[in-house]
Amino acid sequence: MTEEHRRKKTSSEMTRYAPTDLRRFCCTFIVIFLLLAGVTTLIVWLIYRPHRPHFTVVGAAVYDLNTTSPPVISTTMQFTVVTRNPNKRVSIYYDHLSAYVSYRNQQITPPAVLPPLFHERKTTVALSPIIGGAMVPVSLEVANGLVMDEAYGVVGLRLVLTGRLRWKAGAIRTGHYGVYVKCDMLVGLKKGFVGEVPLLGSPECSVDI
C-alpha cells in the first residue's frame, strides 16, 4: 500500500466517523444540560416551595335583591374577603381577577373585575368588592328558592373569584397559573332588609391552582 493510498484511506475514515462523533457529543451535552437544569429547578422548588394562599369571608352586605320579576334577578352585594399569603420566601402577583355570586350553582350576578394585586410574603390583604347591579336571567327554581330562603331568613350563597397568579421568589418569576377560589357561606337575610347581613360562621374558601 502506497503512502498516498494510506493517506486517502485515513482521510476517508475521518470523514466517515467525524459526523457521528459530533452527534454523540451534542447528544451528551444536551442530556447533561437537561439534567443540570432539572436538578437546579428541583433545588429551587424545594427551597421556595410556594403554598396556596388562604381566603376567608369575614363580612357581607346586601344592598338590593329583587326577585319580583322571575326569571330575572337584580342584586347588589358586597363581601369583605381576607386573603393571607403564608409563604416566607414567595410573593404573589394576581392578574385578571374577577368575582361573581352564585346561588344553587347558578350565577346571579355579572362578573366584577377587580384590580391587579401584589401580595407580599407573610402578609394579609382585605378585599371588599361590590358585585352586581345588573339584571341576570335565572331559572324559576333559583328565583323561587331565593324567595323561600328569604322568608326563612337564611340564604346560602357562593362567592367565586377567578383569575391568574404568578409566584415571585427573589428575582425568579414563574409563568401564569389559573386560580379558582370558592367561598360557600350562609347569610342571615330577610326579605326587604338592606345593609350588612350576619354571616353564620366565618367560612374559609377552597383554593384551586
Legacy VTK file of the C-alpha trace (Angstrom):
# vtk DataFile Version 3.0
C-alpha trace
ASCII
DATASET POLYDATA
POINTS 209 float
0.000 0.000 0.000
1.498 3.302 -1.061
1.756 6.343 1.215
-0.751 8.229 -0.900
-3.279 5.380 -0.740
-2.855 5.159 3.075
-3.453 8.901 3.369
-6.650 8.691 1.338
-7.903 5.808 3.477
-7.239 7.713 6.723
-8.967 10.809 5.357
-11.957 8.700 4.305
-12.238 7.150 7.800
-12.075 10.577 9.481
-14.789 11.887 7.157
-16.933 8.844 7.914
-16.644 8.997 11.724
-16.494 12.762 12.374
-20.268 13.445 11.983
-21.064 10.502 14.278
-18.720 11.794 16.956
-20.190 15.276 16.639
-23.735 13.968 17.046
-22.700 11.888 20.044
-21.069 14.940 21.646
-24.161 17.095 21.021
-26.478 14.456 22.492
-24.265 14.061 25.554
-24.131 17.826 26.058
-27.916 18.181 25.769
-28.541 15.340 28.242
-26.104 16.801 30.787
-27.601 20.285 30.351
-31.148 18.994 30.875
-30.082 17.032 33.961
-28.395 20.087 35.481
-31.398 22.287 34.667
-33.748 19.737 36.236
-31.643 19.432 39.385
-31.417 23.238 39.682
-35.184 23.612 39.254
-35.819 20.918 41.863
-33.464 22.580 44.371
-35.121 25.997 43.852
-38.572 24.430 44.209
-37.627 22.612 47.414
-36.164 25.806 48.886
-39.054 28.127 47.984
-41.926 25.641 47.552
-44.933 28.019 47.414
-48.044 27.244 49.450
-51.524 28.175 48.324
-52.917 31.483 49.574
-55.773 31.384 52.094
-59.082 33.219 51.551
-61.743 33.808 54.212
-65.028 35.730 54.024
-65.407 37.947 57.096
-68.267 40.262 56.112
-71.241 40.565 53.749
-73.776 43.228 52.850
-76.828 43.167 50.582
-77.967 46.488 49.118
-80.549 45.136 46.701
-82.131 41.776 45.926
-85.029 41.913 43.516
-86.731 38.618 42.766
-90.137 40.042 41.863
-89.661 39.598 38.120
-88.627 35.994 37.523
-86.872 34.567 35.648
-84.654 37.657 36.123
-82.798 38.697 39.294
-81.203 42.034 40.141
-78.922 42.259 43.152
-76.057 44.308 44.546
-73.846 42.750 47.202
-70.545 43.478 48.899
-68.207 40.980 50.526
-65.135 41.510 52.655
-62.586 38.811 51.914
-59.299 38.445 53.778
-56.505 36.734 51.868
-53.292 35.586 53.543
-50.006 34.697 51.873
-48.453 32.007 54.118
-45.137 31.868 52.228
-41.938 33.082 53.895
-39.947 33.492 50.678
-42.542 33.784 47.905
-44.707 36.753 46.917
-47.780 36.503 44.692
-48.984 38.556 41.730
-52.730 38.300 40.977
-53.786 39.228 37.429
-57.188 39.337 35.717
-59.141 38.836 38.928
-62.933 38.830 38.764
-65.694 37.919 41.209
-69.315 36.841 40.983
-72.020 35.369 43.221
-73.921 32.176 42.576
-76.920 30.532 44.218
-77.706 26.832 43.830
-74.836 26.573 41.313
-76.294 29.304 39.099
-74.674 32.704 38.641
-76.878 35.552 39.901
-74.512 38.489 39.293
-72.342 39.512 36.348
-68.584 39.185 36.948
-66.991 42.206 38.632
-63.433 42.976 37.512
-61.002 43.542 40.392
-57.724 45.479 40.180
-54.424 43.556 39.989
-52.947 42.694 43.371
-49.376 42.178 44.560
-49.293 40.122 47.750
-46.085 40.338 49.787
-44.680 37.449 51.802
-46.369 36.583 55.124
-48.925 39.389 54.805
-52.706 39.694 54.893
-54.800 41.779 52.487
-58.530 42.611 52.667
-60.683 42.894 49.548
-64.199 44.400 49.538
-65.628 44.072 46.027
-69.122 45.357 45.215
-70.784 42.851 42.920
-73.960 43.016 40.862
-76.038 45.983 39.746
-77.399 44.362 36.581
-80.256 42.058 35.674
-79.288 38.400 35.309
-81.583 35.704 33.833
-82.107 32.715 36.134
-84.241 29.599 36.280
-87.588 29.560 38.072
-86.094 27.109 40.579
-83.445 29.650 41.557
-85.906 32.546 41.763
-88.380 30.555 43.852
-85.596 29.178 46.044
-84.367 32.671 46.878
-87.893 33.773 47.794
-88.324 30.776 50.099
-84.884 31.206 51.725
-85.532 34.918 52.331
-88.799 34.022 54.025
-86.926 31.537 56.215
-84.178 34.076 56.922
-81.118 32.065 55.828
-79.691 32.168 52.311
-76.827 30.001 51.043
-74.542 31.902 48.664
-71.295 31.176 46.904
-68.706 33.857 46.182
-66.358 32.888 43.348
-63.082 34.598 42.471
-61.217 33.613 39.336
-58.038 34.883 37.736
-54.380 34.131 37.190
-51.430 34.327 39.542
-47.642 34.281 39.373
-45.180 33.340 42.093
-42.171 35.597 42.759
-39.142 34.366 44.700
-36.274 36.853 44.673
-35.517 37.580 41.026
-37.390 34.466 39.858
-40.921 34.833 38.490
-42.987 31.896 37.318
-45.449 31.791 34.465
-49.169 32.294 34.984
-51.321 29.771 36.840
-55.110 29.799 36.863
-56.657 30.344 40.295
-60.224 29.470 41.312
-61.470 30.489 44.769
-64.827 29.197 46.002
-66.405 30.586 49.183
-69.621 28.893 50.368
-71.476 30.745 53.100
-74.805 31.097 54.861
-76.067 34.652 55.452
-78.927 35.782 57.625
-81.175 37.668 55.194
-84.840 38.599 55.437
-86.843 39.961 52.508
-86.656 43.739 52.297
-83.570 44.042 54.519
-80.803 46.309 53.211
-77.290 46.589 54.641
-74.781 44.386 56.418
-76.036 40.855 56.981
-74.752 38.371 59.564
-72.527 35.539 58.443
-73.349 32.226 60.032
-69.735 31.304 60.687
-66.570 32.643 59.067
-66.192 30.362 56.077
-62.728 29.627 54.728
-62.672 29.298 50.970
-61.329 26.468 48.874
-58.490 27.445 46.525
-57.622 25.548 43.352
-54.476 26.426 41.342
LINES 1 210
209 0 1 2 3 4 5 6 7 8 9 10 11 12 13 14 15 16 17 18 19 20 21 22 23 24 25 26 27 28 29 30 31 32 33 34 35 36 37 38 39 40 41 42 43 44 45 46 47 48 49 50 51 52 53 54 55 56 57 58 59 60 61 62 63 64 65 66 67 68 69 70 71 72 73 74 75 76 77 78 79 80 81 82 83 84 85 86 87 88 89 90 91 92 93 94 95 96 97 98 99 100 101 102 103 104 105 106 107 108 109 110 111 112 113 114 115 116 117 118 119 120 121 122 123 124 125 126 127 128 129 130 131 132 133 134 135 136 137 138 139 140 141 142 143 144 145 146 147 148 149 150 151 152 153 154 155 156 157 158 159 160 161 162 163 164 165 166 167 168 169 170 171 172 173 174 175 176 177 178 179 180 181 182 183 184 185 186 187 188 189 190 191 192 193 194 195 196 197 198 199 200 201 202 203 204 205 206 207 208
